[in-house]
Amino acid sequence: MKSSWHTHQLNDVFRKHAAGNFKQLTIEVGQSPSMLRYLDNNKSTKKHPNENWARELMELFTLGVGAYTENDIKEAARAFTGWQMDEDGFVFRGRNHDYGEKKFLGRTGKLNGEDIVDTILAQAACSRFMARNLIEFFVRPDPPKPLVEALAAELRKQKWELRPAMKTLFKSQAFFDPASRGCLVKSPVELVVGSSRRLGIPIANLVAAERATASMGQEIMQPPNVKGWDGEEKWINTATLFQRYNTIGLMLTGGGDGPQRGRMARRLSKGAGTESDESSDEKAGDEMMTMMGSAKTPKSRMNLEPQPAYDPLATVRAHDLKSAAEIVRFYERILLPKELS
C-alpha cells in the first residue's frame, strides 16, 4: 500500500538536500521509507539480501551501466542489509545486518551502507556520471566531453557540495553559449509554473493544474518508475503537444463559464480538427474546462475556482510599452529562448 506521508517525507529530503551535500542526499534517499519500501530494502536481511536498491543506486543514481559488476551489486546488497523502517521512519536493525567481510569496487572490509556510498563517490565514473546528468538537465543535451570533465572535477574539488559546483556551472561560458539556448524541452510542471510566474498569472486551482500536468505526461508525485520521467523529447508527442497548447491557451483566456469560453475550449481541444468536428468535440471541450476548474460538477471535493484571464493591457501599461514592436520584443524576451527573425 502506498503512503502519501512517506512520499511527502521523500519530497522534504529533496527540498532539504538537493543543493547540499550529495553524499548526505544519497544516504537520506536510501534511508527514506518511500525508497526502502519501493525497492524492497525493508525486507533485506543477511540471509536474504535484496539487490534492488544496490542495483538502482549504481545504475540510475551514481555510476551508470558498465562502471560496476554483478558481484559489486551482490556485495553492496549485503552491506545495505538492516536498512529498514517502522511507522516513524528509518531504523537500522542490527540483527538483520550482514557484518561479514565484503569486496566492493576494489575495497575490502566489513563494509556497511555508508561505506558503500563513500566508495561509490570516490570513483571517477561517479563524478562524470553526475556531471553529465546535471549538464543535460540544466544546460544542453549531448554535452561535449571537456565540459563534462570540467564539472566532474569541480564536483570532486567541492567534495560533493552541490551548491558551489552548480554556481560554477551557472556562471560558466558554457551555460550562456548560443549552443545552450533553446535546446531543452520544458517538463509539464516547468511549463505551467514557469508560464504562471513569467506572465504573472495566478493558478487559481491547484487541482486543475495538477490534472493539466498529468494530461501532458507528468503526474506529480507519481513517476512511472524509480528512474523517473525520461524527459526532453519524450515530453512531446501528438497528444501531449496539443495538451500544451490547450493548457496555456486556457491560462491566457481564463476558465470561466459561458458559451464563448466553451467554444474556445472545444476549439483548443480539437487541435487540428475542422468545423464539422465541433459537435463531436463538445465532450473534449467540457473535459478541458473541467481541467481548468470551470466544470459545473467538480470531480474533487475541493472548491474549484475559475481560472482568471490574462490581462496583457496591464502588462503593457506597467512596462510603458509604446508600440507593437516594443510589445513583441518584451514578450519575446521573457518567454522565448531566442530572438524572433
Secondary structure, DSSP 4 states (H G I P E B T S, - for coil): ---HHHHHHHHHHHHHHTTSBHHHHHHHHHTSHHHHHHTTGGG--SSS---HHHHHIIIIIIS-TTSS-HHHHHHHHHHTTTEEEETTEEEE-GGG---S-EEETTEEES--HHHHHHHHHTSHHHHHHHHHHHHHHHT-SS--HHHHHHHHHHHHHTTTBHHHHHHHHHTSHHHHSGGGSS--PPPHHHHHHHHHHHHT---S-HHHHHHHHHHTT--TT--SSTT----GGGG-SHHHHHHHHHHHHHHHH----SHHHHHHHHHHHHTT--GGGTTTTHHHHHHHHHHTT--SS-SSSS--PPPPPP-HHHHHHHTT--SHHHHHHHHHHHH-SS---
